[in-house]
Amino acid sequence: MVDEYKIEDHDLVSRTIAMPADTNANGDIFGGWVLSQMDLGGAVLANKLSSTGRSVTVSVDSMSFINPIHVGDLVSCYAKLIKRGNTSMKIQIQIWTYNYISKTTTHVTHGVFTYVAINDEGKSAPLIP
Ligand SMILES: CC(C)(COP(=O)(O)OP(=O)(O)OC[C@H]1O[C@@H](n2cnc3c(N)ncnc32)[C@H](O)[C@@H]1OP(=O)(O)O)[C@@H](O)C(=O)NCCC(=O)NCCS
C-alpha cells in the first residue's frame, strides 16, 4: 500500500474484470487497455462536473504503472478532482485490483489527466458551479 495514494477520498468510477483478450506478450494485461480504463474512469467524473455533461481529455499529465494486472483480477478505477479551472479539470486517477484467488488488493497505477468541458460545438464550456 502506498500511503500517499489512498482511495478513501476518491469516487469509484468504474469496475470490471480483466479478460484474456486484453493481454500483452507476457500474459499480463496490456498497458494501453489499462490507460484507456483510466481515461474512461476520469471521464465519468469529468462529465459529472461539466455543465453540459460532456468533456474531452486534453492531457495525460502523469502516469505510473506500479504492478501488473492479471487475467481474472477485479479492476477498480478511482478518481478525484485535484484542480478546478474555468472549463478544465485535473483529475487524479488510480487503479487497484483484487485477486479472487489470493484475496489480495494491489495498487496498480496512478496518474493525473486533464479534461475540458465542451459544448455542442466542441468548444470549451463552464463547469457546474
Ligand atoms: C479541449 C479543446 C476544446 C480546448 O480548446 P481551446 O481552444 O484550447 O480552449 P481554451 O484555450 O479556451 O482552453 C480551455 C481550457 O483548457 C485548458 N487546456 C487546453 N489545452 C490544454 C492542455 N493541453 N493541457 C492542459 N490544459 C489545457 C486551458 O488551460 C483552459 O482551461 P481553463 O478554462 O480551466 O482556464 C480543444 O483543445 C480540443 O478539442 N482538443 C481535442 C480533445 C480531444 O479530442 N481529446 C481526445 C479524445 S477525448
The ligand as a Tripos MOL2 file, in Angstrom:
@<TRIPOS>MOLECULE
LIG
   48    50     1     0     0
SMALL
NO_CHARGES

@<TRIPOS>ATOM
      1 C1        -10.4630   20.8860  -25.4260 C.3       1 LIG1
      2 C2        -10.4660   21.9450  -26.5140 C.3       1 LIG1
      3 C3        -11.8870   22.1800  -26.9740 C.3       1 LIG1
      4 C4         -9.9270   23.2210  -25.8880 C.3       1 LIG1
      5 O1         -9.8790   24.1580  -26.8890 O.3       1 LIG1
      6 P1         -9.0420   25.5040  -26.6980 P.3       1 LIG1
      7 O2         -9.3420   26.3940  -27.8140 O.co2     1 LIG1
      8 O3         -7.6180   25.1510  -26.3910 O.co2     1 LIG1
      9 O4         -9.7450   26.0930  -25.4440 O.3       1 LIG1
     10 P2         -9.1760   27.1460  -24.4600 P.3       1 LIG1
     11 O5         -7.9000   27.7350  -24.9250 O.co2     1 LIG1
     12 O6        -10.3320   28.0460  -24.1730 O.co2     1 LIG1
     13 O7         -8.8160   26.2750  -23.1610 O.3       1 LIG1
     14 C5         -9.8520   25.7320  -22.4050 C.3       1 LIG1
     15 C6         -9.2720   25.1660  -21.1430 C.3       1 LIG1
     16 O8         -8.4930   24.0220  -21.4700 O.3       1 LIG1
     17 C7         -7.2010   24.1160  -20.9070 C.3       1 LIG1
     18 N1         -6.2960   23.4040  -21.8020 N.ar      1 LIG1
     19 C8         -6.3140   23.4040  -23.1420 C.ar      1 LIG1
     20 N2         -5.3540   22.5830  -23.6180 N.ar      1 LIG1
     21 C9         -4.7460   22.0380  -22.5450 C.ar      1 LIG1
     22 C10        -3.6860   21.1090  -22.3580 C.ar      1 LIG1
     23 N3         -3.0410   20.5730  -23.3940 N.pl3     1 LIG1
     24 N4         -3.3260   20.7750  -21.1140 N.ar      1 LIG1
     25 C11        -3.9580   21.3000  -20.0430 C.ar      1 LIG1
     26 N5         -4.9870   22.1950  -20.1440 N.ar      1 LIG1
     27 C12        -5.3590   22.5600  -21.3760 C.ar      1 LIG1
     28 C13        -6.9470   25.5970  -20.8120 C.3       1 LIG1
     29 O9         -5.9520   25.8910  -19.8390 O.3       1 LIG1
     30 C14        -8.3190   26.1040  -20.3970 C.3       1 LIG1
     31 O10        -8.5070   25.8520  -19.0090 O.3       1 LIG1
     32 P3         -9.4740   26.7960  -18.0800 P.3       1 LIG1
     33 O11       -10.7250   27.1130  -18.8380 O.co2     1 LIG1
     34 O12        -9.7880   25.9850  -16.8710 O.co2     1 LIG1
     35 O13        -8.6720   28.0280  -17.7770 O.co2     1 LIG1
     36 C15        -9.5730   21.5270  -27.7370 C.3       1 LIG1
     37 O14        -8.2090   21.5920  -27.3450 O.3       1 LIG1
     38 C16        -9.8630   20.1360  -28.2380 C.2       1 LIG1
     39 O15       -10.8950   19.8550  -28.8170 O.2       1 LIG1
     40 N6         -8.8840   19.2110  -28.0630 N.am      1 LIG1
     41 C17        -9.0410   17.8160  -28.5240 C.3       1 LIG1
     42 C18        -9.5910   16.9540  -27.4070 C.3       1 LIG1
     43 C19        -9.6880   15.5260  -27.8570 C.2       1 LIG1
     44 O16       -10.0360   15.2310  -28.9750 O.2       1 LIG1
     45 N7         -9.3310   14.5990  -26.9350 N.am      1 LIG1
     46 C20        -9.1890   13.2230  -27.2500 C.3       1 LIG1
     47 C21       -10.4630   12.4770  -27.2390 C.3       1 LIG1
     48 S1        -11.3960   12.6050  -25.7740 S.3       1 LIG1
@<TRIPOS>BOND
     1     1     2 1
     2     2     3 1
     3     2     4 1
     4     2    36 1
     5     4     5 1
     6     5     6 1
     7     6     7 2
     8     6     8 1
     9     6     9 1
    10     9    10 1
    11    10    11 2
    12    10    12 1
    13    10    13 1
    14    13    14 1
    15    14    15 1
    16    15    16 1
    17    15    30 1
    18    16    17 1
    19    17    18 1
    20    17    28 1
    21    18    19 ar
    22    18    27 ar
    23    19    20 ar
    24    20    21 ar
    25    21    22 ar
    26    21    27 ar
    27    22    23 1
    28    22    24 ar
    29    24    25 ar
    30    25    26 ar
    31    26    27 ar
    32    28    29 1
    33    28    30 1
    34    30    31 1
    35    31    32 1
    36    32    33 2
    37    32    34 1
    38    32    35 1
    39    36    37 1
    40    36    38 1
    41    38    39 2
    42    38    40 1
    43    40    41 1
    44    41    42 1
    45    42    43 1
    46    43    44 2
    47    43    45 1
    48    45    46 1
    49    46    47 1
    50    47    48 1
@<TRIPOS>SUBSTRUCTURE
     1 LIG1         1 GROUP 0 **** ****
